[in-house]
């Protein structure tokens, strides 16, 4: 795995390297153990945490030994609760981030608005963020934390690691604590509302732009407000029971709280530089009736609009990977399989390759972000169209990131999620717009996707 190119003025976070570790036998499922840790952390105000599921294994990260926050023009970093240091973002801001991390394990998120910096359509998003992370009113584009403590969780064993033994005792106690009783039952919310008309009008406008040749595809989304308080950890637990995501996550970091069931990954990079992405495009509902769902699946596999929408996404993913991979290594290893994701089924493909010399995981992330399945084709024009129709998206269609010490990176696409900030809770879903799209069908598709989370919202106190 290659390392980032040296910066003109190299800086590092200087994170403490001494850590204490303990191994605990898995007394409950990995999912239950992870949720127990997250639920305990959620009870402490101002403590950041992330629970992340990947291929059956779970990672829990707690606290902030160090932080890196990216803005449009600068990167800010600090150790613990110390003062922020500001450095220029430079021409490759993600390489500046990589150099600061210097091999540290980190976790965090990137907003959709990072796309404007990566694709040259600079836009300073004004969506609220952590006051400590904001800069002159601009919300962060990326927020990463090197944790005080973390846990690697499988069904057989939990490995706890921390800079302070107190955190080890706290996590061990959380794992031993009995599961809560008396949890409220989920309440499903209505998915229509005053924004429906505006969304249909936006779809019609986008179809006109596509037919006029201004772009080929754009994903437009709409927001649904949740009027009642929501217990986020309980809603995550209920939602994970009925979803089959590629990744799932529960987090409280940088002023943003979210729980999600990501249907696809933006990029996966291992320590050997093997990189892949998993575009999903083309959608039909899952009704829970085997015969009905089989008919919908057959319709999905033969619908020209859905096939075109999917094929163009796979084509773009190959082009993007070729910019960072060795010649001849990029290939489609899976094409137009059908994946069931909660309340919907999608056409799914996988594209992979080998990073070439001088390129690292952050180069791959920059090449693929935002996901073509959440932005459009061409990306720059699609991002401008999204900004015009929606304004700032924030975390929706951004990424939740897990950064590994060996140079690996795992980035989940933030869809099918519940969002909380400043006492407000909302959902968001979109649909891919192409020349054959109709406003009514795309609106219906947003409802189908929203049901992945709208039916598992557990009321809070």
C-alpha positions as CSV (number, residue, x, y, z in Angstrom):
1,X,0.0,0.0,0.0
2,X,1.6,3.3,-1.0
3,X,1.7,6.3,1.4
4,X,0.5,9.8,0.6
5,X,2.9,12.1,-1.2
6,X,4.9,14.3,1.2
7,X,3.3,17.7,2.0
8,X,5.2,21.0,1.8
9,X,4.9,21.3,5.5
10,X,4.2,17.8,6.9
11,X,2.2,17.7,10.1
12,X,0.9,14.8,12.2
13,X,-1.6,14.4,14.9
14,X,0.9,12.9,17.4
15,X,-1.7,10.6,18.8
16,X,-0.7,8.6,21.9
17,X,0.5,5.2,20.8
18,X,0.4,3.4,24.2
19,X,-2.8,1.5,24.5
20,X,-4.2,-1.1,26.9
21,X,-6.0,-4.2,25.6
22,X,-8.3,-6.9,27.0
23,X,-10.1,-9.7,25.3
24,X,-13.6,-10.7,26.4
25,X,-15.5,-13.9,25.4
26,X,-18.6,-13.1,23.3
27,X,-21.5,-13.7,25.7
28,X,-24.0,-12.4,23.2
29,X,-24.2,-11.9,19.4
30,X,-21.9,-9.4,17.9
31,X,-24.8,-7.2,17.0
32,X,-26.2,-7.2,20.5
33,X,-22.8,-6.5,22.0
34,X,-22.2,-3.6,19.6
35,X,-25.6,-2.1,20.4
36,X,-25.0,-2.5,24.1
37,X,-21.8,-0.4,23.9
38,X,-23.5,2.2,21.7
39,X,-26.5,2.5,24.0
40,X,-24.3,3.0,27.0
41,X,-22.3,5.7,25.2
42,X,-25.5,7.4,24.1
43,X,-26.3,8.1,27.7
44,X,-23.3,10.5,28.1
45,X,-23.8,13.9,26.7
46,X,-21.0,15.3,24.5
47,X,-19.2,12.0,24.1
48,X,-18.7,11.0,20.4
49,X,-19.0,7.4,19.3
50,X,-19.5,5.3,16.2
51,X,-20.8,1.7,15.8
52,X,-20.1,0.3,12.4
53,X,-21.0,-3.1,10.9
54,X,-19.0,-4.6,8.1
55,X,-19.4,-8.1,6.7
56,X,-20.8,-9.5,10.0
57,X,-18.1,-7.9,12.2
58,X,-18.7,-4.8,14.3
59,X,-16.5,-1.9,15.3
60,X,-17.3,0.4,18.2
61,X,-15.2,3.6,18.7
62,X,-15.5,5.9,21.7
63,X,-14.3,9.5,22.3
64,X,-11.7,11.7,20.6
65,X,-8.0,11.4,21.3
66,X,-7.6,13.6,18.2
67,X,-9.7,15.2,15.4
68,X,-9.3,16.2,11.8
69,X,-11.9,18.5,10.2
70,X,-11.8,19.5,6.5
71,X,-13.4,22.7,5.2
72,X,-13.4,24.1,1.7
73,X,-9.9,25.7,1.9
74,X,-8.4,24.5,5.2
75,X,-7.9,21.5,7.4
76,X,-8.2,21.9,11.2
77,X,-6.9,19.4,13.7
78,X,-6.4,19.1,17.4
79,X,-5.4,16.6,20.0
80,X,-7.9,15.9,22.7
81,X,-9.6,19.1,23.9
82,X,-6.6,21.2,22.9
83,X,-6.6,24.2,20.6
84,X,-7.3,23.9,16.9
85,X,-4.4,24.2,14.4
86,X,-5.3,25.3,10.9
87,X,-3.4,24.3,7.8
88,X,-4.2,24.9,4.1
89,X,-6.2,22.2,2.4
90,X,-4.1,22.4,-0.7
91,X,-4.8,21.0,-4.1
92,X,-5.4,17.5,-2.7
93,X,-7.2,18.1,0.6
94,X,-7.7,14.4,1.3
95,X,-4.0,13.8,1.0
96,X,-3.5,16.5,3.7
97,X,-6.0,14.5,5.8
98,X,-4.1,11.3,5.2
99,X,-0.8,12.8,6.1
100,X,-2.2,14.2,9.4
101,X,-3.6,10.8,10.4
102,X,-0.2,9.2,9.6
103,X,-1.5,5.6,9.9
104,X,-3.8,6.2,12.9
105,X,-7.1,4.3,13.0
106,X,-9.9,6.8,12.6
107,X,-13.6,7.0,12.0
108,X,-16.1,9.7,11.0
109,X,-18.2,11.1,8.2
110,X,-18.1,13.2,5.0
111,X,-21.0,15.3,3.8
112,X,-22.3,15.3,0.2
113,X,-20.9,18.9,-0.1
114,X,-17.4,17.5,-0.1
115,X,-18.2,16.7,-3.8
116,X,-18.1,20.5,-4.6
117,X,-14.5,20.7,-3.5
118,X,-13.4,17.4,-5.2
119,X,-15.1,18.3,-8.5
120,X,-14.3,22.0,-8.7
121,X,-17.7,23.4,-8.0
122,X,-16.7,24.9,-4.6
123,X,-19.6,25.7,-2.4
124,X,-19.5,26.6,1.3
125,X,-22.4,24.6,2.9
126,X,-24.2,26.5,5.6
127,X,-25.9,23.4,7.2
128,X,-25.3,23.4,10.9
129,X,-22.4,21.4,12.3
130,X,-20.4,21.2,15.5
131,X,-19.7,24.8,16.7
132,X,-16.1,23.8,17.4
133,X,-15.8,22.5,13.9
134,X,-17.4,25.3,12.0
135,X,-15.3,28.0,10.4
136,X,-16.8,31.4,9.7
137,X,-20.2,29.9,9.5
138,X,-19.2,27.1,7.2
139,X,-20.1,23.5,8.2
140,X,-17.3,20.9,8.0
141,X,-17.1,18.7,4.9
142,X,-15.4,15.9,6.6
143,X,-14.9,15.1,10.3
144,X,-12.6,12.3,11.5
145,X,-11.8,11.2,15.0
146,X,-9.0,9.0,16.4
147,X,-10.8,7.3,19.3
148,X,-9.8,7.1,22.9
149,X,-11.1,3.5,23.0
150,X,-12.5,1.0,20.5
151,X,-13.8,-2.5,20.4
152,X,-13.6,-5.1,17.6
153,X,-16.6,-7.4,17.9
154,X,-17.4,-10.8,16.5
155,X,-19.8,-13.4,17.7
156,X,-17.0,-15.3,19.5
157,X,-14.9,-12.6,21.0
158,X,-14.7,-8.9,21.8
159,X,-11.3,-7.2,21.7
160,X,-11.3,-3.9,23.7
161,X,-8.5,-1.3,23.4
162,X,-8.1,2.1,25.1
163,X,-5.5,4.7,26.1
164,X,-7.0,4.7,29.6
165,X,-7.8,1.6,31.6
166,X,-11.0,3.3,32.9
167,X,-12.5,3.0,29.4
168,X,-11.8,-0.7,29.4
169,X,-13.6,-1.1,32.7
170,X,-16.5,1.0,31.4
171,X,-16.8,-1.0,28.1
172,X,-16.6,-4.3,30.0
173,X,-19.4,-3.2,32.3
174,X,-21.5,-2.1,29.4
175,X,-21.1,-5.6,27.8
176,X,-22.1,-7.3,31.1
177,X,-25.2,-5.1,31.7
178,X,-28.5,-6.7,31.0
179,X,-30.5,-5.7,28.0
180,X,-33.0,-2.9,28.7
181,X,-36.7,-3.9,29.1
182,X,-39.9,-2.0,28.4
183,X,-38.7,-0.5,25.1
184,X,-41.4,1.3,23.2
185,X,-42.8,-0.2,20.0
186,X,-41.9,1.4,16.7
187,X,-44.3,4.0,15.2
188,X,-44.5,4.3,11.4
189,X,-44.8,7.8,10.0
190,X,-46.6,9.2,7.0
191,X,-44.3,9.7,4.0
192,X,-46.4,12.2,2.0
193,X,-46.6,15.9,2.7
194,X,-46.3,19.4,1.3
195,X,-42.8,18.6,-0.2
196,X,-44.3,16.0,-2.6
197,X,-45.4,18.5,-5.2
198,X,-42.1,20.3,-5.2
199,X,-40.3,17.0,-5.6
200,X,-42.4,16.1,-8.7
201,X,-41.7,19.5,-10.2
202,X,-38.0,19.0,-9.6
203,X,-38.1,15.6,-11.3
204,X,-39.9,17.1,-14.3
205,X,-37.3,19.9,-14.5
206,X,-34.4,17.4,-14.4
207,X,-36.0,15.3,-17.1
208,X,-36.1,18.4,-19.3
209,X,-32.4,19.1,-18.6
210,X,-31.5,15.5,-19.5
211,X,-33.5,15.5,-22.7
212,X,-31.8,18.8,-23.6
213,X,-28.4,17.1,-23.3
214,X,-27.3,19.0,-20.2
215,X,-26.6,15.8,-18.3
216,X,-27.5,12.1,-18.5
217,X,-28.6,11.2,-15.0
218,X,-29.2,12.9,-11.7
219,X,-30.4,11.6,-8.3
220,X,-32.9,14.0,-6.7
221,X,-34.0,13.5,-3.1
222,X,-36.6,14.8,-0.7
223,X,-36.8,15.1,3.1
224,X,-39.5,13.9,5.5
225,X,-39.6,15.5,9.0
226,X,-40.3,13.2,12.0
227,X,-42.5,15.2,14.3
228,X,-42.1,13.1,17.5
229,X,-38.9,12.4,19.6
230,X,-37.0,9.3,18.4
231,X,-34.9,6.9,20.5
232,X,-32.0,6.6,18.0
233,X,-30.3,3.4,19.5
234,X,-33.6,1.7,19.9
235,X,-34.6,2.6,16.3
236,X,-31.3,1.4,15.0
237,X,-31.9,-2.0,16.8
238,X,-35.4,-2.3,15.4
239,X,-34.3,-1.2,11.9
240,X,-31.4,-3.6,11.7
241,X,-33.7,-6.5,12.5
242,X,-35.7,-5.9,9.3
243,X,-32.9,-4.6,7.0
244,X,-30.1,-6.5,5.2
245,X,-27.6,-3.7,4.6
246,X,-24.1,-3.8,3.0
247,X,-23.0,-1.7,6.0
248,X,-24.9,-0.3,9.1
249,X,-23.9,2.4,11.5
250,X,-25.0,4.4,14.6
251,X,-23.1,7.5,15.4
252,X,-22.9,10.7,17.4
253,X,-20.1,12.9,16.1
254,X,-19.6,16.6,15.3
255,X,-23.1,17.7,16.2
256,X,-24.6,15.0,13.9
257,X,-26.4,11.9,15.1
258,X,-27.4,9.2,12.6
259,X,-28.4,5.6,12.3
260,X,-28.3,4.0,8.9
261,X,-28.5,0.8,6.9
262,X,-26.3,1.5,3.9
263,X,-27.3,-0.5,0.8
264,X,-23.9,-0.1,-0.8
265,X,-20.3,0.9,-0.3
266,X,-18.7,3.8,-2.1
267,X,-15.2,2.3,-1.9
268,X,-13.5,-0.6,-0.1
269,X,-9.7,-0.6,0.0
270,X,-7.6,-3.2,1.8
271,X,-4.0,-3.0,3.1
272,X,-2.7,-4.4,-0.2
273,X,-4.2,-1.7,-2.3
274,X,-7.1,-3.8,-3.7
275,X,-10.0,-1.5,-4.3
276,X,-13.6,-2.1,-5.2
277,X,-16.9,-0.3,-5.4
278,X,-20.5,-1.5,-5.4
279,X,-22.9,0.6,-7.5
280,X,-26.6,-0.1,-6.9
281,X,-29.1,1.4,-9.3
282,X,-32.5,0.3,-10.4
283,X,-35.2,-0.3,-7.8
284,X,-38.4,-2.2,-7.1
285,X,-40.3,-2.6,-3.9
286,X,-40.3,-5.6,-1.6
287,X,-43.8,-6.3,-0.6
288,X,-43.2,-9.4,1.6
289,X,-45.2,-11.7,-0.7
290,X,-42.9,-14.1,-2.5
291,X,-45.0,-14.2,-5.7
292,X,-45.4,-10.5,-5.9
293,X,-41.7,-9.8,-5.2
294,X,-40.7,-12.4,-7.8
295,X,-42.8,-10.5,-10.4
296,X,-41.3,-7.2,-9.4
297,X,-37.9,-8.7,-9.6
298,X,-38.5,-10.0,-13.1
299,X,-39.9,-6.5,-14.1
300,X,-36.8,-4.9,-12.7
301,X,-34.5,-7.1,-14.7
302,X,-36.2,-6.3,-18.0
303,X,-37.1,-2.6,-17.5
304,X,-35.1,-0.6,-20.1
305,X,-35.1,2.5,-17.9
306,X,-33.8,0.7,-14.9
307,X,-31.2,-1.3,-16.9
308,X,-29.9,2.0,-18.5
309,X,-29.7,3.7,-15.2
310,X,-27.7,0.8,-13.8
311,X,-25.4,0.3,-16.8
312,X,-24.4,3.9,-17.0
313,X,-23.5,3.8,-13.2
314,X,-21.3,0.8,-13.7
315,X,-19.6,2.4,-16.8
316,X,-18.8,5.5,-14.8
317,X,-17.4,3.5,-11.9
318,X,-15.0,1.7,-14.2
319,X,-13.8,5.0,-15.7
320,X,-13.3,6.4,-12.2
321,X,-11.3,3.4,-11.0
322,X,-9.1,3.5,-14.0
323,X,-7.8,6.9,-12.9
324,X,-6.2,5.4,-9.8
325,X,-5.6,1.7,-10.7
326,X,-3.0,-0.1,-12.7
327,X,-3.7,-0.6,-16.4
328,X,-5.8,-3.7,-17.1
329,X,-6.6,-4.4,-13.5
330,X,-10.1,-2.8,-13.5
331,X,-12.9,-5.3,-14.1
332,X,-16.6,-6.0,-13.4
333,X,-16.7,-9.0,-11.1
334,X,-20.5,-9.0,-10.7
335,X,-23.1,-7.5,-13.0
336,X,-26.8,-6.8,-12.4
337,X,-27.4,-9.2,-9.5
338,X,-30.4,-8.4,-7.5
339,X,-29.8,-7.4,-3.8
340,X,-32.6,-7.1,-1.3
341,X,-32.2,-4.1,1.0
342,X,-34.9,-3.6,3.5
343,X,-38.1,-2.5,1.8
344,X,-36.6,-2.6,-1.7
345,X,-34.6,-4.7,-4.2
346,X,-31.9,-3.2,-6.4
347,X,-29.8,-4.1,-9.4
348,X,-26.2,-4.5,-8.1
349,X,-22.8,-4.8,-9.6
350,X,-19.2,-4.8,-8.3
351,X,-16.2,-3.1,-9.9
352,X,-12.7,-3.7,-8.7
353,X,-9.0,-3.0,-9.4
354,X,-5.5,-2.7,-8.0
355,X,-4.2,0.7,-6.9
356,X,-1.2,1.8,-8.9
357,X,2.1,3.0,-7.4
358,X,1.8,6.4,-5.9
359,X,-1.9,6.1,-5.2
360,X,-3.6,5.3,-1.9
361,X,-7.0,4.7,-0.5
362,X,-7.8,8.4,-0.3
363,X,-7.0,8.8,-4.0
364,X,-9.6,6.1,-4.6
365,X,-12.2,7.7,-2.4
366,X,-11.6,11.1,-4.1
367,X,-12.1,9.4,-7.5
368,X,-15.4,7.7,-6.6
369,X,-16.9,10.3,-4.3
370,X,-19.8,11.1,-4.3
371,X,-21.2,7.8,-5.4
372,X,-22.4,7.9,-8.9
373,X,-25.6,6.2,-7.7
374,X,-26.3,9.2,-5.3
375,X,-25.2,12.0,-7.6
376,X,-25.4,11.4,-11.4
377,X,-23.7,11.6,-14.7
378,X,-21.6,13.7,-15.4
379,X,-20.9,14.2,-11.7
380,X,-20.0,17.9,-11.7
381,X,-23.2,18.8,-13.6
382,X,-25.3,16.5,-11.5
383,X,-23.9,18.0,-8.3
384,X,-24.8,21.5,-9.6
385,X,-28.3,20.3,-10.4
386,X,-28.7,18.8,-6.9
387,X,-27.5,22.1,-5.3
388,X,-30.0,24.0,-7.5
389,X,-33.0,21.8,-6.6
390,X,-32.2,20.8,-3.0
391,X,-29.6,23.1,-1.5
392,X,-27.2,21.4,0.9
393,X,-27.7,17.8,1.7
394,X,-25.4,17.4,4.7
395,X,-24.7,13.8,5.6
396,X,-27.4,12.3,3.3
397,X,-25.6,10.6,0.3
398,X,-22.2,11.4,1.9
399,X,-20.1,8.7,3.6
400,X,-19.4,7.1,7.0
401,X,-15.7,6.2,7.0
402,X,-13.5,3.6,8.8
403,X,-9.8,4.3,8.3
404,X,-7.4,1.5,9.0
405,X,-3.7,1.7,10.2
406,X,-2.5,-0.5,7.3
407,X,-3.8,2.1,4.7
408,X,-7.2,0.4,4.3
409,X,-10.4,2.4,4.0
410,X,-14.1,1.5,4.1
411,X,-16.7,4.0,3.1
412,X,-20.4,3.3,3.4
413,X,-22.8,5.4,1.3
414,X,-25.2,7.2,3.7
415,X,-28.7,6.2,2.6
416,X,-31.7,4.6,4.4
417,X,-30.8,6.6,7.5
418,X,-32.3,8.5,10.3
419,X,-30.8,11.9,11.0
420,X,-30.8,14.1,14.2
421,X,-29.4,17.5,14.8
422,X,-30.3,20.4,17.2
423,X,-33.3,18.5,18.5
424,X,-34.8,17.7,15.0
425,X,-35.2,14.3,13.4
426,X,-35.7,13.6,9.7
427,X,-35.5,11.0,6.9
428,X,-34.4,11.5,3.3
429,X,-34.6,9.4,0.1
430,X,-34.0,10.0,-3.6
431,X,-34.4,8.4,-7.0
432,X,-32.3,8.3,-10.1
433,X,-33.7,10.5,-12.9
434,X,-33.0,9.7,-16.5
435,X,-34.7,10.7,-19.7
436,X,-37.4,8.0,-19.4
437,X,-38.3,9.0,-15.8
438,X,-41.8,10.2,-14.7
439,X,-42.4,12.3,-11.7
440,X,-45.0,10.0,-10.2
441,X,-42.9,6.9,-10.4
442,X,-39.8,8.6,-8.9
443,X,-41.9,9.9,-6.1
444,X,-43.2,6.4,-5.5
445,X,-39.6,5.1,-5.4
446,X,-38.7,7.6,-2.7
447,X,-41.6,6.2,-0.6
448,X,-40.4,2.6,-1.2
449,X,-36.9,3.5,0.1
450,X,-38.1,5.6,3.0
451,X,-40.1,2.6,4.3
452,X,-36.7,0.9,5.1
453,X,-36.5,3.2,8.1
454,X,-39.9,4.9,8.5
455,X,-41.5,1.8,10.0
456,X,-38.9,1.2,12.7
457,X,-38.9,4.6,14.5
458,X,-39.0,4.0,18.2
459,X,-40.4,7.0,20.1
460,X,-38.1,8.6,22.7
461,X,-38.9,10.3,25.9
